[in-house]
Amino acid sequence: MGNRLCNTNRTSGKLTYIAAIILIAGLLMTSVGCAVAGRRRARRHAAVGTVVYVQKAPPAPRSETRSPRPNPKAVWVAGHWQWNGQKYVWRGGHWDIRPGGKSWVSGHWEKKARGWVWVQGHWR
C-alpha cells in the first residue's frame, strides 16, 4: 500500500510540474502577443474611425539618420510626432518591407477647424 501511495504522489508531482510549465508558457505567449499588439496599435495611433483633435500644433519634424537598407525591397518610413494624449512624442523612422509593387504615402499632421489631426501613412 505504501508503494502505491508513493507512485501516486510521484505522478501527481509530475502532473503539477507539467501544468506549471504549460501555465508559464501560456503566460509568456500572452505577454508577447500583447507587446506585439501594443506596437501595432501604437503605429495606428487611434482606433479605426476615431479622430483625435489636438489643439497644439506639432513640432517641426526631426532630422533622422537612416541605418543601411536591410533589404532591396525595404522602404524608409520617416519618423513623426505622435500625440500621446498629453504631449507630442517622437516616433523614429524605420525600414519597412514594400508589399508587392506598392509605394509608401507618408503620414502627416493636418490643420482642421477643430484642431490638428494625424493622417495615417499607408501603402498605395
Secondary structure as GFF3:
##gff-version 3
##sequence-region A 1 124
A	DSSP	alpha_helix	2	44	.	.	.	ID=ss1
A	DSSP	beta_strand	74	77	.	.	.	ID=ss2
A	DSSP	beta_strand	80	83	.	.	.	ID=ss3
A	DSSP	beta_strand	88	91	.	.	.	ID=ss4
A	DSSP	beta_strand	94	97	.	.	.	ID=ss5
A	DSSP	beta_strand	104	105	.	.	.	ID=ss6
A	DSSP	beta_strand	108	112	.	.	.	ID=ss7
A	DSSP	beta_strand	115	119	.	.	.	ID=ss8
A	DSSP	beta_strand	122	123	.	.	.	ID=ss9
###
